[in-house]
Amino acid sequence: MKLIGMLDSPYVRRVAISLKAMNLSFEHEKLSVFNDVEKMQAINPLMKAPSLLTDEGILLIDSTLILEYLARKCPESCSLLPKDLDQFTKSQYLIGIALTLCDKAVQLFMEYNRRPPEKFYQEWADRITEQLQVGLRLLDQQTIVNDDGYLVGNRIMQADITIAVAIKYIEKKLPDIYKNHVSKQLKAFSSGIEAMPLFKEFMF
Ligand SMILES: N[C@@H](CCC(=O)N[C@@H](CS)C(=O)NCC(=O)O)C(=O)O
């Protein structure tokens, strides 16, 4: 399998960390959707990251669809989702918030860094900022770690991974939002998870 995309994409990072957490071997080609356009187009004409090429050469797009595919490739014991329905539902809820944070954080970063200043769309930036703040508040209320230091299990699971990559992206790309709107509790959770070798290996 080959994972294509840069680790400064929270979506690519969640897939890379998940692949490793599931003990699945893969190659990683660090291509940028903006700076390696031709190479990227040759692999994925839609120019999206993450892209995953299966061993059979099938192109998979979208981190969540890729993770669903990977879940089929490994035994249940390495699943990153809880088996218990209540815990699974909690996990899906947390992942949903974290993915929305990823979407909004990437959009806001693009608004500030890719859009020409004369075309800056203030109303849109305000709306995204509000959504980010609401998402961070919701997550803060729900980020209650268990005795093992995780959210929904006694080992690292997808909810931990997706929340951690969302917070790290905000920390690195939107430092003001991180400073002013990420709670102490979320910062502590992020630091604890990011200290794991698994996360350090896929830092950007
Ligand atoms: N929902 C997608 C989002 C992926 C995404 O938007 N990736 C960005 C990079 S962070 C991308 O491909 N941007 C280029 C584009 O949308 O044209 C996922 O979970 O994989």
The ligand as a Gaussian input file, in Angstrom:
#p B3LYP/6-31G(d) Opt

LIG

0 1
 N      -12.688000      14.859000       3.755000
 C      -11.384000      14.692000       3.191000
 C      -10.647000      16.025000       3.180000
 C       -9.293000      15.914000       2.491000
 C       -8.760000      17.290000       2.084000
 O       -9.504000      18.247000       1.909000
 N       -7.453000      17.341000       1.887000
 C       -6.841000      18.577000       1.449000
 C       -5.429000      18.661000       1.975000
 S       -5.455000      19.027000       3.710000
 C       -6.801000      18.579000      -0.068000
 O       -6.746000      17.534000      -0.695000
 N       -6.833000      19.783000      -0.659000
 C       -6.775000      19.980000      -2.066000
 C       -8.121000      20.218000      -2.674000
 O       -9.165000      20.083000      -1.994000
 O       -8.147000      20.547000      -3.858000
 C      -10.620000      13.613000       3.939000
 O      -11.030000      13.268000       5.066000
 O       -9.670000      13.043000       3.388000

